[in-house]
Amino acid sequence: MPAAERIRKAIAVVNAAADGAGDEEITPTEIAEAIRDCMELPETAAVPKVRKFLAEALDATSDGMPADFVAMTLYAALGALQEGRSLN
């Protein structure tokens, strides 16, 4: 799965947690796992700004920051990924 799709998936997990949608509650552990999945991709490692934003989102999740803040940081990572691609 390409990095952009992975980041969008992580955003969807965060948004689902914020909405409280579904029968199951999404835990911070599940959010962190989705973010770590993004960080493991070589495509994200190639753009330092993306890694920075993903690390910030992971830290925010660990610190119990609101889901909106985590999602905003993931959107920044997605933007940095697209910017990094256009520079190459």
Helices and strands as residue ranges (DSSP letters): H 3-19, H 28-39, H 42-45, H 48-62, H 67-87
